[in-house]
Amino acid sequence: MPQSEKKPLLLPYELKNFETYNLVVNSEILKGNPLGDPSHRHNYCLVPEGEQKSLPVVFHLSGYFSNGPSNFTPKTLDKNFVQKIDEAQTLKKAPKAIHVFVDAMTYWGGSQFLNSPGCGNYQDYIIKELVPQVCEEFKTKHEKLAVMGGSSGGYGALHLISVPKSPFQIALATAPDSFFDGSLWPEVLAAAPEILKFKNLKDLKKKIDQGELLEKRSFFNLANVVAMAHCYSYKDNISKNKIDWPIDLYSAELKPKIWKHWKTHDPIVFLKKRLKNIGSKEIHLDVGLYDNFHLQYGTRQIYSLLKQEKKNVKFTEFSGNHFGLSARKLVFLETLAKKWS
């Protein structure tokens, strides 16, 4: 077990129903990760006040370019997600549970919560280190563990519940990254002109570290595809500052072998191979009708697959797009409140 420390977390606002902590995990698994990211991870936690007898735990996974602690940041003219959970708890629309906001940020903005030769073993960090530490520090058991998130967080929820020996019983995924042909492929095409401006990753990172790219409108797209390449590539050549892209960045000619490997990480593909791992576990899917990255199509395909295989899956669509998913996650929490009441 890695060393961990539970520290009280002071906030600039009051919560009615929760105590707040920073569970700092000194991860052995993330030491020496390829991107040189910190192995000390700050996982902010909400713990219900009062008597605590083996409470359920909800692990929250953030979307790309975000991270667990950011949910605690005050917002202008609105409550943040943590304050909304507190409000939902008062209304009994959220379960009496411990909430853990997972720190899995990388230099490129996200890990997709999986094991990757490009960015590190974040799946193992969560399952083998963080989950046991949470259960030990907060004196709870593995009996009621849920994992939830939107976008990349939704992807992570589907991935983590379906790997062998997963401790999670419920996954709640809104607009999960999926259907790479319709979502990731266009992003790679859009980023290609920017990527070609740099000799290699070292050159790109130098520009970023100097702050020369952060204000460009194209930066998010550029960083996103580089991050996904680190997560999905089987031949990342990170030591040579190169990425094996699935297309020729100039002509857009397909490199079938590389693209096929990237797609092994698509939930539409990997869930077919993990049906036995899922068993009778519960999966909730949710997506907007007008998702900006076409994730409604992937989510529908995932639902169709799991339904056909008679898995315990629920599916909803809402009249919205990919942004502002916090409201949808609150719907999930109300579902958990009913289930765990």
C-alpha positions as CSV (number, residue, x, y, z in Angstrom):
1,M,0.0,0.0,0.0
2,P,1.3,3.5,-0.8
3,Q,1.7,6.1,1.9
4,S,-1.3,8.5,2.2
5,E,-2.3,11.4,4.3
6,K,-5.8,12.7,5.0
7,K,-5.8,16.4,5.5
8,P,-8.7,18.7,6.4
9,L,-9.6,20.8,3.4
10,L,-10.6,24.4,4.1
11,L,-13.1,26.0,1.6
12,P,-14.1,29.6,1.0
13,Y,-17.7,28.6,1.4
14,E,-19.8,26.5,3.8
15,L,-21.3,23.1,3.2
16,K,-24.2,21.9,5.2
17,N,-23.8,18.2,5.0
18,F,-20.2,17.3,4.4
19,E,-16.7,17.5,5.9
20,T,-14.0,18.0,3.4
21,Y,-10.6,16.4,3.1
22,N,-7.6,16.2,0.8
23,L,-6.5,12.5,0.6
24,V,-2.9,12.8,-0.6
25,V,-1.7,9.5,-2.1
26,N,2.0,9.1,-2.6
27,S,1.6,6.7,-5.5
28,E,4.2,4.0,-6.1
29,I,2.6,3.1,-9.4
30,L,2.9,6.6,-10.9
31,K,6.5,7.1,-9.9
32,G,8.7,7.6,-12.9
33,N,5.7,7.9,-15.3
34,P,6.7,8.8,-18.9
35,L,5.5,12.4,-18.7
36,G,7.2,13.2,-15.4
37,D,3.9,14.1,-13.8
38,P,3.7,14.2,-10.0
39,S,3.3,10.9,-8.1
40,H,1.8,12.7,-5.1
41,R,-1.9,12.9,-6.0
42,H,-4.4,15.2,-4.3
43,N,-7.9,13.6,-4.2
44,Y,-10.4,15.9,-2.7
45,C,-13.2,14.2,-0.7
46,L,-16.7,14.9,0.7
47,V,-17.5,12.9,3.8
48,P,-21.0,13.1,5.3
49,E,-21.1,14.6,8.8
50,G,-22.3,12.5,11.7
51,E,-22.3,8.7,12.1
52,Q,-20.4,6.8,9.4
53,K,-21.0,3.1,9.1
54,S,-19.4,1.7,6.0
55,L,-20.8,4.4,3.7
56,P,-21.0,3.9,-0.1
57,V,-18.3,5.7,-2.1
58,V,-18.8,7.6,-5.4
59,F,-15.6,8.1,-7.4
60,H,-15.9,11.2,-9.7
61,L,-13.8,11.2,-12.9
62,S,-13.2,14.6,-14.6
63,G,-13.5,15.4,-18.3
64,Y,-10.5,16.2,-20.5
65,F,-8.5,19.3,-19.4
66,S,-10.1,19.2,-16.0
67,N,-9.3,17.5,-12.7
68,G,-10.9,16.4,-9.5
69,P,-10.0,19.4,-7.3
70,S,-11.3,21.8,-9.9
71,N,-14.9,20.8,-8.8
72,F,-14.2,22.7,-5.5
73,T,-13.4,26.0,-7.2
74,P,-15.9,28.8,-6.5
75,K,-17.9,29.9,-9.6
76,T,-19.2,33.3,-10.4
77,L,-23.0,33.7,-10.3
78,D,-23.5,30.0,-9.8
79,K,-22.8,27.2,-7.4
80,N,-20.0,24.8,-8.2
81,F,-20.6,21.0,-8.5
82,V,-19.6,20.3,-4.9
83,Q,-22.1,22.9,-3.6
84,K,-24.8,21.4,-5.8
85,I,-24.1,18.0,-4.4
86,D,-24.4,19.5,-0.9
87,E,-27.8,21.0,-1.9
88,A,-28.9,17.8,-3.4
89,Q,-28.0,16.0,-0.2
90,T,-30.2,18.4,1.8
91,L,-33.1,17.6,-0.6
92,K,-32.3,13.8,-0.4
93,K,-31.6,13.8,-4.1
94,A,-28.0,12.5,-3.6
95,P,-27.0,9.4,-1.7
96,K,-25.5,9.6,1.8
97,A,-22.1,8.7,0.5
98,I,-18.4,9.6,0.4
99,H,-17.5,11.4,-2.8
100,V,-13.9,11.2,-4.1
101,F,-12.8,13.5,-6.8
102,V,-10.0,11.7,-8.5
103,D,-6.7,13.5,-9.3
104,A,-5.5,11.9,-12.6
105,M,-4.2,14.9,-14.5
106,T,-1.3,14.7,-16.9
107,Y,0.9,17.2,-18.7
108,W,-1.3,16.9,-21.7
109,G,-4.5,17.3,-19.8
110,G,-5.8,13.8,-19.1
111,S,-5.0,10.2,-18.8
112,Q,-8.4,8.6,-19.8
113,F,-7.9,6.7,-16.5
114,L,-6.2,3.8,-18.2
115,N,-2.8,2.1,-18.3
116,S,-0.7,3.6,-21.1
117,P,2.9,3.4,-22.1
118,G,2.6,7.1,-23.1
119,C,1.4,8.7,-19.9
120,G,1.4,6.1,-17.1
121,N,-0.6,3.4,-15.3
122,Y,-3.6,5.5,-14.1
123,Q,-6.0,2.5,-14.1
124,D,-3.7,0.7,-11.6
125,Y,-3.3,3.8,-9.5
126,I,-7.0,4.1,-9.1
127,I,-7.9,0.5,-8.6
128,K,-4.8,-0.8,-6.7
129,E,-4.0,2.3,-4.7
130,L,-6.7,4.9,-4.4
131,V,-9.7,2.7,-3.9
132,P,-8.0,0.7,-1.0
133,Q,-6.7,3.9,0.6
134,V,-10.2,5.5,0.5
135,C,-11.7,2.4,2.1
136,E,-9.0,2.3,4.8
137,E,-8.9,6.0,5.6
138,F,-12.7,6.4,5.8
139,K,-13.4,3.0,7.4
140,T,-15.7,1.8,4.6
141,K,-16.0,-1.4,2.6
142,H,-15.9,-2.3,-1.1
143,E,-19.6,-3.3,-1.1
144,K,-21.0,-0.1,-2.7
145,L,-18.6,1.6,-5.0
146,A,-19.7,3.7,-8.0
147,V,-17.6,5.4,-10.6
148,M,-19.0,8.3,-12.7
149,G,-18.1,11.0,-15.0
150,G,-18.8,12.9,-18.2
151,S,-16.9,12.9,-21.5
152,S,-13.4,11.5,-20.7
153,G,-14.7,10.8,-17.2
154,G,-17.6,8.8,-18.8
155,Y,-15.0,6.9,-20.8
156,G,-13.1,6.2,-17.7
157,A,-16.2,5.0,-15.9
158,L,-16.9,2.5,-18.7
159,H,-13.2,1.4,-18.8
160,L,-12.8,1.0,-15.0
161,I,-16.0,-1.0,-14.4
162,S,-15.2,-3.4,-17.2
163,V,-11.5,-4.3,-16.5
164,P,-10.8,-7.7,-14.8
165,K,-11.3,-7.6,-11.0
166,S,-12.8,-4.1,-11.0
167,P,-14.1,-3.1,-7.6
168,F,-16.9,-1.0,-9.0
169,Q,-20.5,-2.2,-9.1
170,I,-22.1,0.8,-10.8
171,A,-20.8,3.0,-13.6
172,L,-22.6,6.2,-14.6
173,A,-21.3,7.7,-17.9
174,T,-22.6,10.8,-19.6
175,A,-21.4,11.5,-23.1
176,P,-18.5,9.0,-22.9
177,D,-15.7,9.3,-25.4
178,S,-16.6,6.6,-28.0
179,F,-17.2,5.9,-31.7
180,F,-13.7,7.1,-32.6
181,D,-14.5,7.1,-36.3
182,G,-17.0,9.9,-35.7
183,S,-15.5,11.7,-32.7
184,L,-11.7,11.3,-32.6
185,W,-10.9,11.0,-36.3
186,P,-12.3,14.6,-37.1
187,E,-10.2,16.0,-34.2
188,V,-7.0,14.5,-35.6
189,L,-7.8,15.9,-39.0
190,A,-8.5,19.3,-37.5
191,A,-5.2,19.3,-35.5
192,A,-3.0,18.0,-38.3
193,P,-2.1,21.5,-39.7
194,E,-1.0,22.7,-36.2
195,I,1.0,19.5,-35.5
196,L,2.9,19.9,-38.7
197,K,4.3,23.2,-37.5
198,F,6.5,21.4,-35.0
199,K,9.5,19.2,-35.5
200,N,8.6,16.9,-32.7
201,L,7.0,16.7,-29.2
202,K,10.0,18.4,-27.6
203,D,9.5,21.4,-29.9
204,L,5.8,21.5,-29.1
205,K,6.3,21.3,-25.4
206,K,8.9,24.1,-25.5
207,K,6.4,26.4,-27.1
208,I,3.7,25.5,-24.5
209,D,6.1,25.9,-21.6
210,Q,7.0,29.4,-22.9
211,G,3.3,30.2,-23.0
212,E,3.3,30.9,-26.8
213,L,0.3,28.6,-27.6
214,L,-2.0,28.7,-24.7
215,E,-4.1,31.7,-26.0
216,K,-4.6,30.2,-29.5
217,R,-8.1,29.1,-30.3
218,S,-6.7,25.9,-31.8
219,F,-4.7,24.9,-28.7
220,F,-7.4,22.9,-27.1
221,N,-7.9,20.7,-30.1
222,L,-4.1,20.3,-30.6
223,A,-3.5,19.3,-26.9
224,N,-6.5,17.0,-27.0
225,V,-5.3,14.9,-29.9
226,V,-1.8,14.8,-28.5
227,A,-3.2,13.6,-25.1
228,M,-5.3,10.9,-26.8
229,A,-2.3,9.8,-28.8
230,H,-0.4,9.3,-25.6
231,C,-3.3,7.2,-24.2
232,Y,-4.1,5.1,-27.2
233,S,-0.8,4.6,-29.2
234,Y,0.9,1.3,-29.0
235,K,4.1,2.7,-30.3
236,D,4.4,6.1,-28.8
237,N,8.2,6.5,-29.1
238,I,8.1,9.1,-26.3
239,S,11.8,8.9,-25.8
240,K,12.3,10.0,-29.4
241,N,9.7,12.8,-29.0
242,K,7.5,11.2,-31.7
243,I,4.0,9.9,-32.0
244,D,2.8,7.3,-34.5
245,W,-0.2,9.1,-35.9
246,P,-3.0,7.0,-37.6
247,I,-2.9,9.2,-40.7
248,D,-0.3,11.0,-42.8
249,L,-0.6,14.5,-41.3
250,Y,-0.1,16.1,-44.7
251,S,-2.2,13.9,-47.0
252,A,-4.6,12.4,-44.4
253,E,-3.9,9.0,-45.9
254,L,-4.9,6.3,-43.4
255,K,-2.4,4.1,-41.6
256,P,-4.7,1.2,-41.1
257,K,-2.6,-0.8,-38.6
258,I,-2.1,2.2,-36.2
259,W,-5.8,3.3,-36.5
260,K,-7.0,-0.2,-35.8
261,H,-4.9,-0.2,-32.6
262,W,-6.2,3.1,-31.5
263,K,-9.7,1.8,-32.0
264,T,-9.1,-1.1,-29.6
265,H,-9.5,1.6,-26.9
266,D,-12.9,2.6,-28.2
267,P,-15.6,1.5,-25.8
268,I,-17.6,0.1,-28.7
269,V,-14.7,-2.3,-29.3
270,F,-13.4,-3.1,-25.9
271,L,-16.8,-3.6,-24.2
272,K,-17.5,-6.5,-26.6
273,K,-14.4,-8.2,-25.2
274,R,-15.2,-7.5,-21.6
275,L,-18.8,-8.7,-21.3
276,K,-17.8,-11.4,-18.8
277,N,-16.1,-8.8,-16.6
278,I,-19.3,-6.7,-16.6
279,G,-21.5,-9.6,-15.5
280,S,-24.5,-8.2,-13.7
281,K,-23.0,-4.9,-12.9
282,E,-25.1,-1.8,-13.5
283,I,-24.3,0.7,-16.2
284,H,-26.1,4.0,-16.8
285,L,-25.6,5.9,-20.1
286,D,-26.6,9.4,-20.9
287,V,-25.9,11.8,-23.8
288,G,-27.2,14.9,-25.4
289,L,-29.0,14.8,-28.8
290,Y,-26.7,17.5,-30.2
291,D,-23.3,16.4,-28.8
292,N,-20.6,18.6,-30.3
293,F,-18.3,15.6,-30.8
294,H,-21.0,13.2,-32.1
295,L,-20.9,11.1,-29.0
296,Q,-24.6,10.4,-29.1
297,Y,-23.9,7.9,-31.9
298,G,-21.2,6.1,-29.8
299,T,-23.4,6.0,-26.7
300,R,-26.3,4.6,-28.7
301,Q,-24.1,1.9,-30.0
302,I,-22.8,1.0,-26.6
303,Y,-26.4,0.8,-25.3
304,S,-27.4,-1.4,-28.2
305,L,-24.5,-3.7,-27.6
306,L,-25.1,-4.1,-23.8
307,K,-28.9,-4.4,-24.2
308,Q,-28.4,-7.1,-26.9
309,E,-26.1,-9.0,-24.5
310,K,-28.8,-8.6,-21.7
311,K,-26.6,-6.5,-19.5
312,N,-28.0,-4.3,-16.7
313,V,-27.9,-1.1,-18.7
314,K,-30.1,2.1,-18.6
315,F,-30.0,4.8,-21.2
316,T,-31.3,8.4,-21.5
317,E,-30.9,11.2,-24.0
318,F,-31.5,14.8,-23.2
319,S,-32.0,17.9,-25.4
320,G,-28.6,19.4,-25.1
321,N,-25.0,19.2,-26.3
322,H,-21.6,18.2,-24.8
323,F,-21.1,21.1,-22.4
324,G,-22.5,21.8,-19.0
325,L,-22.8,18.2,-18.0
326,S,-22.9,18.8,-14.3
327,A,-26.7,18.8,-14.3
328,R,-26.7,15.4,-15.9
329,K,-24.4,14.0,-13.2
330,L,-26.8,15.3,-10.6
331,V,-29.5,13.2,-12.2
332,F,-27.2,10.2,-11.8
333,L,-26.7,11.0,-8.1
334,E,-30.5,11.1,-7.6
335,T,-30.6,7.6,-9.1
336,L,-28.0,6.4,-6.6
337,A,-29.9,8.0,-3.8
338,K,-33.0,5.9,-4.7
339,K,-30.9,2.8,-5.1
340,W,-28.9,3.2,-1.9
341,S,-31.7,4.6,0.3
